[in-house]
Structures are given as C-alpha cells and as structure tokens.
C-alpha cells in the first residue's frame, strides 16, 4: 500500500468513527512527523495535508527551516524543557499541545512578554493517572486552566490534550479519554476549541469519546 492509499484508509476510519458520535464534528489530523524527514513531509503535503507535529525542538527547528517554502502548520507535541522555551517561541508554532503545569505556563508567559509575542497552547491532562506521564491531574485541571487564563496574558488557551492510558485494556483507555473529554466539555464555554487525544494505536476510540484532534505518527509514516 502506498502513502496516498494509507492516508485515504485512515481518513475513512476517522470518518466512520466521527459519524458514530456526531455528524457535525470535524476531526483534525496532526501528522506526528518525528520519524519523517523533510522529503516525506513534502510528499504528504502534496496529498493536501498541512498540519505536522514534532516532539523535539531541535528536530522541529531543522524541519521548519528546511520546509519554510511550504505553508505548513507546525504543532509542538512533546515535553518542553525550560531551556528550550525561547527556541520554541522563535519557531512560531500554530499550537503547543503539551502545557503540563501552571509553573511552566508562567515561565513561557514571561519569555513571551519579553519577546512581545503570544502562543496558542493546550493544557495537558494526565487523565490516566500515570506517574511517567506529564500533565495536570483531572481534579485540578479546570482550576489550573482558569488560573493560567487569568494570569498568563500572552498564552492563548485553546483546549486540552491527553495521552491515552498505557495498557491493552480498552475500557481503561476509554475511561481516560472520557475523563479528558468531560474536562474539555466544561471548558468550551471558556473558549476551549480543541480536545487533542488519540494516537496511532487508539485514535478511533479517542474520536468515539469526543476527540476533535488526533496525533498520528507510525501509521502514516511506515
């Protein structure tokens, strides 16, 4: 199966999952391109895809500069170290998915203030309650979101992100997605637009639970 056929197959699965929930819901695909080189991204661009997500600042920087002749929409989807904040800001991403704490929000906000810039962000929620995952716990997610909105004027909160539970048990993964979606639902009146959840192994389930943005890597770039 070639790249275009694979992409079409994924779109068909997403459409089926989407229609099972809400025929009016639009699901955005962010192609997680950490394993793709510039040529592969350009090939995907030629199929009509525009949104790409990177996990590491250095990789993102190299690809942004190599592909600056294309109108790509870049997303940062990895953990952000404080010593990389300025580099991320200078890359002007469309969206940062991994705002994992109030403290990180304050630090990014300070740097944005100095640079006279703003940044679109999603609050990362650790809805699986897993120690190895970053993000705020569900019980404080709404309060943290509102605190960031009130105090970090250079951050534009656009919704929430989470990673599904790391298990083979579908019911546990589903519960983690449902937890995130309930938080997202409670924030839509506050301007939340994106509920980013679902990756290559669980995106159909995530969409069934309400996700409107999925981050797909390995199934796109085989």
N, C-alpha and C positions, 0 to 999 in steps of 0.2 A: 504494500500500500504506500503510495507516495504522500508527500506532505499535504497537498491540497485535499486528497481523499480523506486523510486522517482528520484534518481540520473540519471538513464537512460532516464527518461522522460524529465528532464531538459536538458540533452545533446542533445536530439532530437530537442527540441525547439531552442537551441542555434545553432545547425547545420542548421536548417531551416532559422533562422534569418541571419546567416552568409552567406549562399548561395544566399540570396536575394540581398546581397551587393557585395560580392566578393568571388568567389570560392577559391581563393588563401589565403584569410585571415584566420589566426589562432586566436582563441579566448581562452585566458587563464582564468580559473576559480580560484579565490581565495575564499576558504570557510571561511566566516566570522564566527569564532567559539566562539564568546563571550558567547553564551548560551550553549555551548557544554562542557562537562567535558572530561578528558583525555581518558576515555573509548570510548566515542563517536567518538573522533578524531581518535583513533586507529582503530575503526570499519570502518571509512571512508578510512583510509589509506589502509586497507585490500582490498578495492574495486579498488585500484590503484591511489587514489588521493594523492597529495603530498603538495600542497600549502594551507596554512592556515593563516588567518589574525585576529589579535587581536586589540581591541580598547583601552585597558588599559595596562600600563606597568606591573603592579603587576600581573594581570591575565596571561599576556604573559610569564612573568618570571616563574610562577608556572608551566605552561603547557610545556614550553621549557625544564625545568629541569625534569619534570615527564616523558617526552617522548623523552629524549635525546638518547635513544637506537634506535630510528627510524630516517631515513634520511629525515626529514621533511623540507619544505621550508617555513620559517616564514616571514610574512609581518606585518608591523605595519600600521594600517589604521585609528587610532584615533587621537585626538588632543594631541599634545605633550607639556607638561608644561616644562619650562626651568629647573626646579629642578629634572626632570626625564631624562634629556639628557644623563647623564653618564650611567644610568641603561640601557637605550635603546642601546647605543653603545656596552656595555658589552654583550648584548644578541646576537649581530652579526646577525641582521635580513637580509634576502635576499633583502628586499626593504621596504623603508618607503614611504607611499603614500601621507602623509599629511604635506609636507613642505609648510607652509602657508604664509611665508613672507621672505623678504630679511634679516630682522633683526634676525629671527630665524635661517636662513641659516648661518649667521655669527657666531652666538653663538654655533651652532652644530660644525661648522668648527673648531672653537677654541679648543673645547674639543677633537675633533678627532686628531688635531695636537699634543696635549699633549699626547694622548694615542698611537700615531703612527698608526692610523687606517684610513680607508676610509668607506664611507657609500653610498649605492645606494639610490637615492631619486627621487620622483616625485613632481613637483610643483603643489600645489593645487590651482585651479582657481575657483573663486566664480562666475561662469557663469550665475547663477540665480539672481545675484544682491540682495541677501537676507541678511539682517543685522545679522541674527542669525548664518549664515554660515561663517566659516573661509575661508581664501584663498585670493589671489590677484585678483583684478578686471581685466576683459578681456583686457581693454585698455592699461594696463601696464604689462600684463603677459609676452609678448615676451621680452620686455626690462628687466624685472626682471630676467627672465630665463638667459638671456645673461650676466647680471651683476653678478649673482651667479656663472655662469660657469667661468667668468673671474677672480673672486676674492676668491672663496671658493675652493681651490685646493684639499681638502680632501673629497669633495662631488662629487659623480658621478651622474649627472643629466641624468635620463633615460626616461623622458617624462612628462606627465601631468595627473592630476587626478581632477575629479569634482563630485559633488553630484547633481543629477537632481533637478529641481525646485520642491518645496514642494507645490504641487497643484494637483487637479484632472484633470486639463485641459491638455490634451495630447499635444496640439500644443505648449503650453508654455514649457512643459518639453522637447519636441523635440527641440525647439529653444535653450534651454540652452545646450543641448548636441551638437547641431550643432556648437554653439559658441566655445565650448571646442575643438571640432574636428578641426575646422579651425586653431586654435592656434597650436594644435598638428601638423597638416599638415605643417605649416610654420616652424616648428622646426625639422622636420625629417632630413633635410639636416645638422642639427647641432647635430645629433646623437640621437634624440628622438626615442625611441623604443616602449614605452607603452602609450596607451591612456586609462587610467583606469576610466571607468564610467559605471554605471548601477548596481543596487542592486536588491533585490528580486522582488520588485514591478514594475521595469521598465527596466530590463536587455535586453529584446527583442528589445525594442525601442532604447536603447543605442547602441546595436550591429548594428541595421539598420542605425544608424547615424555614424558608424565607430569605435566604441569601440573595442579594442582587449584585454581587461582585465575587467572582471566583478567581483564584490564582493558580493557573495551570502550567506546569513545567514539563515533567517527564513524559506525559502522554502527547505533548506537542512536539518536543524536540527529542525524538528517539534516535 
